Amino acid sequence: MNDIVLITGASSGIGYETSELLTKEGYTVYGIGREFTKSVSFEKIVCDITDTPKLLKILDDIKKVGDIKALINNAAIAYYGTHEQLTPTQISQMVRTNLEAPLILSSRLINTLAKTKGIIINISSVTAKSVNPHGCAYGATKAALTSFSESLFQEVRKRGIRVTTLHPDMTDTQLYRNADFKASNEEGAYLTPKDIAETILCVLKNENMVLTDITIKPQYHKIAKK
């Protein structure tokens, strides 16, 4: 196949499972992560995506190998609590990781994706579609990412670029490491990273239409206190 996919947040969770699955399916995957603690079958790139100069250098290096067919903006960080409890550093980290980096990567890859008739997949959250007490800053970054995706599709669809936003509900990942809650262990009460990865694969393979907005939920709505 040799279609090149660039995915952020590839060292664990959704990003790792997606990178491994797409590699098995024949895609050439470049996965960006801050650190990798387990072996991978894809091309791993160690980078903090808030380091913009390094991120842009990585893009230039990949472009020398070939044209990117898909950009998957997956990396995210979340801090929870009442808003006055958040530090300026935590707020900045969420804005830069969850929103700024996807905007920069998308901007730099528009021309390439127009050439390949490619796709941008933004991993947002169900929090983008609801009120989020004790997580309003995180929810705001995801709502902004969703808004960006919707507007960007209208802007680039005439150039043959697809834009899809995924809105996963409670997923068993490290996203909640800074929260006082986690996904419930009860069967059917949480999604797995593999669930999201398989959805992404379906989106990539279906090039005859654009699935612009996908919400993914477990059967039951339950969380557990840590």
QUIFEN-V257067 format. One record per run of one state. SS is the DSSP state (A for helix, B for strand, O for the rest). FROM is the first residue (numbers start at 1). TO is the last residue. Records with the same first field share a line. If there is no record, write none. Layout:
BEGIN
SS=FROM-TO / FROM-TO
END
This chain:
BEGIN
O=1-3 / 9-12 / 25-27 / 34-42 / 47-51 / 66-67 / 74-82 / 86-87 / 117-118 / 124-125 / 130-135 / 160-161 / 169-170 / 172-173 / 179-180 / 184-190 / 192-192 / 206-212 / 217-222 / 226-226
B=4-8 / 28-33 / 43-46 / 68-73 / 119-123 / 162-168 / 171-171 / 181-183 / 191-191 / 213-216 / 223-225
A=13-24 / 52-65 / 83-85 / 88-116 / 126-129 / 136-159 / 174-178 / 193-205
END
